[in-house]
Amino acid sequence: MTLQTNGAAMQRTPKTLFSGIQHLFRRRPPNDVQLGQVLVDRGIITDNQLETALSAQRQRLIETGQAVRLGHMITELGLASEAAVVEAINENFRISVASLSDNIRELILRQRGTLAERLPAPAIPIWLKLCTGSLLIVTVTIVSFSYFIINKQKARLFDHTVTVGTVSLNYFVNNARIPLIDDDILSLNTLIKEATATEGLRYAVVTDTRGLIRAHTDVNRIGTALASPTPSAPPVTRGNTSYFSYVADSGEEILNLTRDVVFQDKIVGTVRVGVSLYFIEQAVDKEKGSILFMTMVMMTVGLAIAVFLGIRFSRPISQLVAATEAIGKGDYRHRVELNRKDELGNLATAFNQMGEELFRHTLTRQSLGKYVGEEVLEMILADPEKMWLKGHKNDATILFADIRGFTAYAEEREPEEVVGMLNTYFEISTRAILDYGGYVDKFIGDCVLGVFGVPVFRKDHVERAVRAALDLMDQLRRNSIHGNPLLSSVGVGIHTGPIVSGNIGSQVKMEYTVIGDTVNLASRLSGLAAPGEVLVTDAVYENLRALISVEPAGTRSIKGKTAPVETFRVTSIKQRAHVKSID
């Protein structure tokens, strides 16, 4: 039993090993059907739901011409959540994707594809491409022209050989008629012998009507039957002469020309001559050598020109790429120095102008953001014609922070000292308002106007305003120990209610701000607040009754209000996670 088991294992081992190697080197990324089957196997969707998704995918492709990934289609149809699909893909294919928008196929190829697919695509520099292209063009051009010229030259030499051979052949025919009729072998061979001195003439043969040789350059063959050589190509007839080429036993190519000897319209014999074609091959080889030398010279010159042009073009492109990366990182002062009078020089000039404009826009945006606030700036840039800039009414919470006794304090100190201390106060106030999602509308003398609920609406704007005020007071107390008396003299007033927000001003100067009775009441209330005190109205208290601890501050008569206003002094607020800086 053991031997049988081991034998079976030995039989399975080669196949298993081959399958493992095949799996290692030929793993492919899944198609949509395979991915869908994975989701079905994991119980995320059913078979019917998979068919529904695939049908919808095909229908979408037919209607729009655009392919939709199966994962997107499944989540779009509500068959499964994106998180469940992503988790199944990560676990099954052992990759790490964050969403279905990631390039899943590429990630799978990197980890599970073939070796060639996992290797990065080679980066070929432009100068090398130019060199390769130039060499290819030069080589193909020279080879094509050379092939055409050589073949044409060979044809001319062959025609010339035919002409020379025909002249010799006619000479023999014209002088062989009478000796053939008289069977004067001596005269015929004398005729043949005189012609053998012609360069390139390998043989001349005269035969009678029976095919017997009557004269030959090789006298030993006189009286024998002529054996015709095997043509390399079918014979060609031109007038009374026919010719063909063949390869002799020595390996030399011979042109054989044949013409009948006619006397009074009667054939009395045949003359054949053989002309060597070796000189054609010699001429062609000589031309090939010249062409090869010319090709090498042209390739060298072409390579030098290609390298020069490639470097001349690739360097500016590399500079532009580096400049683009610098611009992408925010270095708008980066410049491309190209002293060229061509398109690349124009591109560099345009690029530098673009960088300068981006730098100016960045400065403008940073400067404008300090005046109108980042949130308002983002809204202006996103949609300059948005209706909220033209006036909008909604509920908001207004926070006024004012310094008690600032006028008297400023009169007794140098302007530089006053401005320095005031800026410290404004920095702390601004940070406290922004940290809780508020908007710093403006600075009015020593007063800070903070708005919660506009331009970005938040339903807990009342709570945010109160938390910002208490945080502001805490920071002012902690920083007042550094010798800035203004920080311990700040009072805060808060009121919530309807306000009007939008752009107010003229065509020359516009300002985004808030107006209304709510704003006025908060301003009056801040004027009543004692140093370190946060006063709120009953509207604020009623909204946050469960969160804040207050002390009654009395019913106050407020300028502009017919009825007294009940006020409260906020002492604390319950802590709650995820309030600060949350939209």
Secondary structure, 3 states (H helix, E strand, C coil): CHHHHHHHHHHHHHHHHHHHHHHHHHCCCCCHHHHHHHHHHCCCCCHHHHHHHHHHHHHHHHHHCCCCCHHHHHHHCCCCCHHHHHHHHHHHHCCCCCCCCCCHHHHHHHHHCCHHHHCCCCCCCHHHHHHHHHHHHHHHHHHHHHHHHHHHHHHHHHHHHHHHHHHHHHHHHHHHHHHHHHCCHHHHHHHHHHHCCCCCEEEEEEEECCCEEEEECCHHHCCCECCCCCCCCCCEEECCEEEEEEECCCCCEEEEEEEEEEECCEEEEEEEEEEECHHHHHHHHHHHHHHHHHHHHHHHHHHHHHHHHHHHHHHHHHHHHHHHHHHHCCCCCCCCCCCCCCHHHHHHHHHHHHHHHHHHHHHHHHHHHHHHCHHHHHHHHHCCCCHHHHCEEEEEEEEEEEECCHHHHHHCCCHHHHHHHHHHHHHHHHHHHHHCCCEEEEEECCEEEEEECCCCCCCCHHHHHHHHHHHHHHHHHHHHHHCCHHHHCEEEEEEEEEEEEEEEECCCCEEEEEECHHHHHHHHHHHHCCCCCEEEEHHHHHHCCCCEEEEEEEEECCCCCCCCEEEEEEEEECCCCCCCCCC
